[in-house]
């Protein structure tokens, strides 16, 4: 399975989780937050970049 197909499936999963949370009136779903974070970090990794959260959190320790 290629990466673009996996990314498409992950985004479909994310949208389904969001729809489910909306349907059930769930304001904060941890599984959505985790998947969004994983997808965001994957995007940064593919571009050879560092997530801004990491720079804010760990950048001052150098």
N, C-alpha and C positions, 0 to 999 in steps of 0.2 A: 504494500500500500504506500503510495507516495505522500509526501509531506502536505501538499496542498489539499489532498482529499482528507487527511487527518485534521487539518486546520478547519476545513469546511464542516466536518462532523462535530468537532469541538464547539464551533460557533453555533451550530444547530442545537447541540445539547445545552449550551448556555441560554439560548433563546427559549428553549422548552422549560428550563428551570425558572427563568424569569416569568414566563407565562403562568406556570404552576404557582409560584409565589404570589403573583398578582391575583389569581383566581381564589386562592385561600386566604388572602389578606395578610400575607407574611411580609412584614416590613424589612426584616433583616434575615437573609438566608446565608448561613456560613458557606454552604457548598457553592453558591454563586460567587461570593467574595473570593474563595479559593481559586475557582476556575478562572475568574477574571484576572487575578494576579498571575496565575500560571501562563495565561495567554499573553499578558503584557510583557512578562519577563522573557518569554519565548521570542516575541517580536524584537525586543532590545538585543537579545543574544544573536539573532539572525543578522542584525545590522551591525554587530560588533560594538554595540554601545553598552553603557552602564545605566541601569534604571536610576532616575533622579532620587528615588527614595533611598537607595544605597549611598549615593553621594551625600545626601543630607545626613544620613545616620552614621556613616562610617568615614566620610571624607575628612572630618576634623581630627581623626585619631592619628594621622600621619605625622 
